[in-house]
Amino acid sequence: MTNKLLTVKEVGEILDLKPARVYELTREKKIPFVQIGERQYRYSEAALISWIENGGNQSSEPRTDEN
């Protein structure tokens, strides 16, 4: 199974965010990412979808109203 890696621009389009905000979330480690080299980032499509489904949390358990 291959896992597509997305660019900052593609993630921004999915989340309806500007690339600068995607970079900010990356620096704050609030969004799952893969670092390629010193200043290049890519985003796993599967991890991003899971992150969205969990309400923006990187934990494996889905977010509920009680969290």
FENRA-V589762 format. One record per residue. N is the residue number from 1. PHI is phi in degrees with one decimal (NA if undefined). NEAR is the number of other ideal C-beta (glycine too) atoms within 12 Angstrom. Layout:
# FENRA-V589762
n=[N	N]
phi=[PHI	PHI]
near=[NEAR	NEAR]
This chain:
# FENRA-V589762
n=[1	2	3	4	5	6	7	8	9	10	11	12	13	14	15	16	17	18	19	20	21	22	23	24	25	26	27	28	29	30	31	32	33	34	35	36	37	38	39	40	41	42	43	44	45	46	47	48	49	50	51	52	53	54	55	56	57	58	59	60	61	62	63	64	65	66	67]
phi=[NA	-98.4	-116.4	-69.3	-100.9	-101.3	-87.9	-58.3	-61.7	-65.0	-64.0	-59.6	-66.6	-65.0	-92.1	57.9	-127.1	-74.8	-54.0	-60.4	-70.9	-62.4	-61.7	-62.9	-62.3	-66.5	-59.0	-81.7	56.3	-98.5	-131.7	-68.9	-148.7	-122.3	-91.5	-116.5	77.0	-79.9	-132.2	-112.4	-128.1	-133.9	-130.3	-66.8	-60.7	-63.9	-66.4	-66.3	-62.1	-61.8	-60.9	-64.0	-62.3	-88.9	72.3	86.8	-98.7	-89.2	-73.4	-81.2	-91.3	-60.5	-74.1	-124.0	-64.6	-79.6	-77.3]
near=[6	7	16	18	22	28	23	31	18	20	34	23	16	20	24	11	23	15	21	13	18	30	24	18	26	28	16	13	14	18	33	31	29	23	16	14	8	6	10	15	28	25	37	24	23	18	23	34	18	23	29	22	17	20	15	20	18	21	15	12	13	16	17	10	6	6	11]
